[in-house]
Amino acid sequence: MIPNLLLINTFSIVMLSITGVLLILVIVLFFVGRKLDKKQAEQQKLMDANRQNVTMLIIDKKRVRFKDAGFPQSVIDQAPKMSRNMKMPIVKAKVGPQIVTLIADDKIYDSIPVKKEVKAVVSGIYIMSVKAAHGKVELAPPKKKNFIQRTVAKLQEKAGANPIKRK
């Protein structure tokens, strides 16, 4: 009888300690997330203050590692170490007489037309939004759904529910 009681007592102590550690982890992540949200809001205000409208001819666009994108060494040194090895949406464009390399926002990267003139809102080397200079804005082709997304859409259609909108 005593070994069973000891086993239950040990199990409950282990589970309580794991629960305590997870609770502390959630609390720490909550405060770190709030701090990062404040930092992002400040950076967004700074970007909005420094934005300017530019007409440019898009030469090429692709996803490349930041250090391989062709930025000057001073720009690469200022970037956080984690982002240097990440693939980023890079756009080569002709702005006036110069050919420059810019970083596009992930939300607008697919809608940027290649070999066309566009009016863009730029803040430093970051493209915030794009509008077509001549003619219509071409929408990006819809992405092909994977098996799970197709199955969820079929089930929702059968149930008569509204489809889930995913980005």
C-alpha positions as CSV (number, residue, x, y, z in Angstrom):
1,M,0.0,0.0,0.0
2,I,2.8,2.4,0.8
3,P,4.5,2.1,-2.6
4,N,1.3,3.1,-4.4
5,L,0.8,6.1,-2.2
6,L,4.4,7.1,-2.7
7,L,4.0,6.7,-6.5
8,I,0.9,8.9,-6.6
9,N,2.6,11.5,-4.4
10,T,5.7,11.5,-6.6
11,F,3.5,11.8,-9.7
12,S,1.6,14.7,-8.3
13,I,4.7,16.5,-7.3
14,V,6.2,16.1,-10.8
15,M,3.0,17.3,-12.4
16,L,2.7,20.3,-10.1
17,S,6.3,21.3,-10.8
18,I,5.8,21.0,-14.6
19,T,2.5,23.1,-14.3
20,G,4.4,25.7,-12.3
21,V,7.2,26.0,-14.8
22,L,4.7,26.2,-17.7
23,L,2.7,28.9,-15.9
24,I,5.9,31.0,-15.3
25,L,6.8,30.5,-19.0
26,V,3.4,31.8,-20.1
27,I,3.7,34.8,-17.9
28,V,7.2,35.7,-19.1
29,L,6.1,35.3,-22.8
30,F,3.1,37.6,-22.1
31,F,5.2,40.4,-20.8
32,V,7.9,39.9,-23.5
33,G,5.1,40.0,-26.2
34,R,3.7,43.3,-24.8
35,K,7.2,44.8,-24.8
36,L,7.7,43.7,-28.5
37,D,4.2,45.1,-29.4
38,K,5.2,48.5,-28.0
39,K,8.5,48.4,-29.9
40,Q,6.7,47.5,-33.1
41,A,4.2,50.4,-32.7
42,E,7.0,52.9,-32.2
43,Q,8.8,51.6,-35.3
44,Q,5.6,51.8,-37.3
45,K,5.1,55.5,-36.2
46,L,8.7,56.2,-37.3
47,M,8.2,54.5,-40.7
48,D,4.9,56.5,-41.2
49,A,6.7,59.7,-40.4
50,N,9.5,59.0,-42.9
51,R,7.5,57.6,-45.8
52,Q,7.5,59.2,-49.3
53,N,5.8,58.5,-52.6
54,V,8.1,57.4,-55.4
55,T,7.6,56.3,-59.0
56,M,9.7,53.4,-59.9
57,L,10.2,50.8,-62.6
58,I,10.3,47.3,-61.1
59,I,13.1,45.3,-62.7
60,D,13.1,42.1,-60.7
61,K,11.7,40.6,-57.5
62,K,12.6,37.5,-55.6
63,R,13.1,36.0,-52.2
64,V,16.7,36.0,-51.2
65,R,18.8,35.8,-48.1
66,F,19.4,39.3,-46.7
67,K,23.2,39.0,-46.9
68,D,23.0,37.8,-50.5
69,A,20.6,40.6,-51.7
70,G,23.2,43.1,-52.7
71,F,22.9,45.6,-49.9
72,P,25.9,47.7,-48.9
73,Q,28.0,46.2,-46.0
74,S,26.8,49.1,-43.7
75,V,23.2,48.1,-44.1
76,I,24.0,44.4,-43.5
77,D,25.8,45.3,-40.3
78,Q,22.9,47.3,-39.0
79,A,20.4,44.4,-39.5
80,P,19.7,42.0,-36.6
81,K,21.8,38.9,-36.8
82,M,18.8,36.6,-37.1
83,S,17.4,38.4,-40.1
84,R,20.7,38.2,-42.0
85,N,20.2,34.5,-42.8
86,M,16.4,34.8,-43.4
87,K,15.0,34.9,-46.9
88,M,13.3,38.2,-47.5
89,P,11.2,39.6,-50.3
90,I,13.7,41.7,-52.3
91,V,12.8,44.1,-55.2
92,K,15.3,45.6,-57.6
93,A,13.9,48.8,-59.0
94,K,14.9,51.8,-61.1
95,V,14.2,55.0,-59.2
96,G,15.1,57.9,-61.4
97,P,18.5,57.2,-62.9
98,Q,19.5,54.8,-60.1
99,I,18.9,51.1,-59.7
100,V,18.3,50.3,-56.0
101,T,17.6,47.2,-54.0
102,L,14.6,47.4,-51.7
103,I,12.8,45.2,-49.2
104,A,9.1,44.7,-49.8
105,D,6.4,44.1,-47.2
106,D,5.3,40.4,-47.2
107,K,1.6,41.5,-47.6
108,I,2.2,43.4,-50.9
109,Y,5.1,41.3,-52.4
110,D,2.8,39.1,-54.5
111,S,1.0,42.1,-55.9
112,I,4.1,43.9,-57.2
113,P,4.2,43.6,-61.0
114,V,7.5,43.0,-62.7
115,K,8.8,45.1,-65.6
116,K,6.1,47.7,-65.0
117,E,6.1,51.3,-63.6
118,V,4.4,51.7,-60.2
119,K,3.9,54.3,-57.6
120,A,5.1,53.1,-54.3
121,V,5.2,54.4,-50.7
122,V,8.7,53.9,-49.5
123,S,10.3,54.4,-46.1
124,G,14.1,54.1,-46.3
125,I,14.7,50.8,-48.1
126,Y,11.3,49.4,-47.2
127,I,8.4,49.3,-49.7
128,M,5.1,49.8,-47.7
129,S,2.5,49.9,-50.5
130,V,2.3,49.8,-54.3
131,K,-0.2,51.2,-56.8
132,A,0.0,50.9,-60.6
133,A,1.2,54.0,-62.3
134,H,-0.6,53.2,-65.6
135,G,-3.6,50.9,-66.0
136,K,-5.0,48.4,-63.5
137,V,-3.4,46.8,-60.6
138,E,-2.8,43.2,-61.3
139,L,-3.9,41.0,-58.5
140,A,-1.7,38.0,-57.5
141,P,-3.0,34.7,-58.8
142,P,-4.7,32.8,-56.0
143,K,-2.5,30.3,-54.2
144,K,-3.2,26.6,-54.7
145,K,-4.9,25.1,-51.6
146,N,-3.3,22.1,-49.9
147,F,-5.1,18.9,-49.0
148,I,-6.2,20.1,-45.6
149,Q,-7.5,23.4,-46.9
150,R,-9.5,21.7,-49.6
151,T,-11.0,19.2,-47.2
152,V,-12.0,22.0,-44.7
153,A,-13.6,24.0,-47.5
154,K,-15.6,20.9,-48.7
155,L,-16.8,20.1,-45.2
156,Q,-17.8,23.7,-44.6
157,E,-19.7,23.8,-47.9
158,K,-21.6,20.6,-46.9
159,A,-22.4,22.0,-43.5
160,G,-23.5,25.3,-45.0
161,A,-21.1,27.4,-43.0
162,N,-19.1,30.4,-44.1
163,P,-15.6,29.5,-45.3
164,I,-12.7,30.4,-43.1
165,K,-10.6,33.2,-44.5
166,R,-6.9,32.5,-44.2
167,K,-4.0,34.6,-45.2
